[in-house]
Amino acid sequence: METVRAFLRHPSGMIGLVLLLIVVVVAIIAPIMFPVSPWEMVGAPFTPPGEDGLWLGGDTLGRDVAAGVAYGARVSLLIGIASALAAMAIGVVVGAISGYFGGKVDLVLMRMTELFQTIPAFVLAILLVATFNPSLLTIILTIGAVSWPPLARLTRAEFLRLRHREFVEAAQCQGERTWRIVLGHILPNAISPILVVTSLTVATAILLESALSFMGLGDPNLMSWGFMIGAGRTVIRNAWWMSVFPGLAILVTVLAINLFGEGLSDVLNPRVSRRRS
Amino acid sequence: MNRREFTKAMLACGAAIPFGITRAAGQTRGGTLNTIIQPEPPVLVTALNQQQPTLTLGGKIYEGLLKYDADLKPMPGMAQSWEVSPDGLTYTFKLFPGITFHDGKPMTSEDVVFSCMKLLVETHPRARQNFSRVASAEAPDPLTVVFELKQPFAPFIGCFDCTSAPIVPKHIYDGTDYRKNPENDKAIGTGPFKLKEWVRGSHVHLVRHDGYYLKDEPYLDEIVYRVIPDAASRALALENGTVQLVQWSDVEFYDVQRFKAQKNLEFTTKGYEYFAPHQWLEMNNRIAPMNDKRFRQAVMHLIDREAFSKRVYFGNAKVATGPISSKTRFYDPNVKRYEFSVDKAKALLDDMGLKPGANGKRAEIKYIVPPYSESYQRAGEFFRQSFARVGIDLVLVGTDMAGWAEKVGNWDYEMTQNLLYQLGDPALGVARTYISSNIKKGILFSNTQGYSNPEVDKLFDEAAITLDAAKRQELYSKVQQILVEDVPVAWTLEIEYPIIYDKAFRNIVTTGIGSHETFGSVYKS
C-alpha cells in the first residue's frame, strides 16, 4: 500500500501510467471503436486525414489508419508483454541457477550469457525470425531470446547478494528443499528490480517488433505499427500520415512504459525510498 | 522585361516549336541519356542471364537477328532479310554487311550458328526450348544463316530478338567455360553501344560504338544506367531530371500517376507487347479444396479485379479474361466471364460441400507472398480481404526470394501469386503453364500448379506445329474456352508497366520489346 501511495506521488511515473492506461484502453476497445477489420479497404487509397470519415486518413489501399493504430496497440502490447515475460522466464531461470549454485555452473551459464550479449540483439532477431518464418509465436520467442541476458545478470547479482543472508542460511539449516528456498525465500526478495527491468524490456520489445515489421519480417497477418510505417515509408513524400501516426503511437507507448518503469524503480528501490521517507 | 513582354516571348517560343520538330526530323547526333537500372544486374551478358535488368541494359550491347514491332511482326535486326520455306521447315537469314563486334572483329554467320546452337542452348532456357527444334544450322557464306527445323514450328520466327537469341562472338567463347569466361566483364557484343565502365553499386556507362553498321546510328553519344536501390530516390531522380527515362518497375505504381501529369515527361505503356506480363493467383491443383473446379471458379468470382487493379496497381493494369493476354496473338475474348459476385462464389462453395463451420469459417489456406515488391504484399492483403467475405481464412506467409522459388518450384505451397511473360505467341509463353508435359518438379515458371487435361495438351501441341494462322486461332480459341471453364489458375490482371521519359528524347519506344531494345535510333531533339 505504501508503495502504491509512493508511486501516486511520483510525477513522471504517473504521467507514464496514465499514458499507458490510455494505450491499454484503446487496445481493449479497438473492436468497439472500429467494428470493421483494420485490413478492410473502407475508403479511397491515399485519403488524407479528416476526409471520408477517416480522421487519420487512409493508406495506400484505402485502409483506415486510425483503425490500424488502434488494432496495432493490441499487437504491440501483446508482443511487448509476452516477449518480456518470455525474456524474464529465461533470464530468471538462468540467473537464479547461476547465482545460487555458483562455481562451474555459474561459469558456463555466464559465458553463454556473454555470448548472447556480444551479438547485436537486432541482428540476431532478424536472423532468427527469417529462419523460423515470421509468425506471432516465433516473433515473441525471438524477442524473448534476444532480450534475456540483462535479466539473467540482474537476477544472478541479486541471488549472489541474498544467498548468504541469515534467513537463507536458516532455511538451509532447517533442511528445506532447494527449490523452496529459491522460490520462497530468495526470489521474493529479489523480485522488485527484476520487475522494473522487465517493464523496461516491454518497451524495447515493442521497438524490436516494430523494427522487425518495418523490415517486412513481422507476421503479415497482424496489423502492427511497424508494419504500417514500413508500408507507408515509400510514400512518405506524398502521404505523411501513413507513417507519422503509427510512429507517434510507438513513441507514446514506449515513452509511457519507460516513465512508468522508472517511476516503479524509484519507488521500489529501497535506498531511494528510504531517502524520501 | 515586364510580364507582358515575357508572355509574348513565351508565345514566340511556342510558335517556334513546330519548326523545331521539322528540323529535328533530320535526327541530330550527340547527347547523353541518363536512366535507371534496378536492381543492379549480376552480369551484362544477356546470353548468360535473362533477368529483366540484364536484358534492359544488355539489349544495348547485344543484338538479335530480328526485331518485332508493336504487332509482333518481324522487322530487320542484324538480318536485313529473311525467308521461310512454304513447308515451314527452312529459315534463311541474310545479314547486313559490315557488322563488327566491339573489339573490331567482324560478325559473321559463323557467330550466329555458334551462339544459337552451342552457347545459348546451354545457358538460355528459353533459347534451349526453341533451338532444340532445329535439326541443323548452316553458314553457307559469311552473310547467310540457314536453320532447318525437325518439324514445323510457327512461332520460330518470333525467337530471334535480342532477349531470346542474343548473338555473342565465337572467337571469344568457343571452347571456353561460357559462364567463367573472363571476357564476360567486357561484354563484347555488336550493339550500337559498348561498355565503357561499370562501377558496381553506382552506374554502368555505355558509349557509342563507332563501327556500328547502320548509317548514322547510334545518335546518342552515351547512355548512363544509374543504380538507385531506393524507390523514393528513383522517383525523385526522375522528377528533378537527374534521369530522363524509367522503365519496368523503376517507379512504383502509386508514383506513376504523378508523373503522368508532369509536363516535361512522356508516359506510355507501349513497348511491352512482346512480354505482355500476365498475372494470376496460383492455386495448387493437387490439394483440397483447390483440386475442385468449383472452388477455383468461386475464386474467380470472389476477387473484384477492377478494384484490385485500381487499389493495388492504381489503374496500371487491365483485367485478364483468361490464359492468353489481350495483347498476345490468338487472344479470344469470347470466353466465359466471371463477374465479381460474392453470392455466386458462395453458391459454388456450398455446391461443392465447403459449407461454413461452427465458427463461420469454410477453410484456412496458406498464401505465400512473393517477395518481389511492395505491390505483391498489398496484393496478398487484398486477396485476404476478398476471401474473408465468404469465410475463407487466407493466412499470409512471408518468405525470401530463394524460399519462394524453392516452395513454388517444388509444389510445396497452397496459394501464391505469379506473373509470366507471354513472349508474343501462346506456344512460347502460354502453353508452358498448362501442358502436362511441363509438370516438372523443381522448375519455376513451369506447370507448377499441376493442372493436367489431355485435351488441352493435344490442342496446344497441335497449335504449335500448325502453320496456318486461321487453324491455329481455332485451336487456341478452343483451348481458351476449356481453360477458362477449368480455371487452373485465377487470372487477375494484365499488368501495364510504364515507360516514362523526357520529351526531349525521341524513338524511345519503337518496337514491342520497348526498353530492352538497342536504342540505336534514339535521339535528343
Interface residues (C-beta under 8 A of the other chain):
Chain A: S37 W39 E40 M41 P45 F46 T60 L61 G62 A130 N133 P134 G216 L217 P220 N221 A231 T234 V235 I236 R237 N238
Chain B: A231 A232 A235 L236 E252 Y254 D255 R258 A307 K310 R311 V312 F314 V369 P371 E374 Q377 R378 G380 E381 F382 R384 Q385 A388 V395 L396 V397 G398 T399 D400
